[in-house]
Amino acid sequence: MGIHYFKASQTVHAPMDKVWDFFSSPANLKIITPPEMKFTIISEVSSEKIFPGQMIEYYVTPVWNMRVKWITKISDVRTNEFFSDEQLKGPYKCWEHKHFFKEIEGGIEMLDEVKYDIGYGMVGDKLLHSFIRRKIETIFSFRNKKITEIFPTQ
């Protein structure tokens, strides 16, 4: 109860520098987010690349046309290896997302690990968790398809 975990992995058929450049640019978040979520960055993004301590504010519509302000802090960055972000304000009680990048034969293996807490105690777990879990799976499935379009198999 409370804390939940989600993992997703994908092989990207491109060199590390291109994959890292894409994922380390906050401007590309909109491209890999389902359109129905109406993702809009509202903070000024002062750099093309993420950096530790960077705050990104945006609006997102996660469910039922409910517009939510989400504030994310980039907590750690290791170029071409890893970055993590955490929700400071948003729809979850807790949201921590780690992004791992590893060179493998034929491209880059990306691994996402998400730790989240919906909140609302047992009510959230019993009534909302399966719905929220499906929503997260749908978001990552969309992202997977988009990444395959952006970086097609060579």
Disulfide bonds with the S-S distance in Angstrom:
none
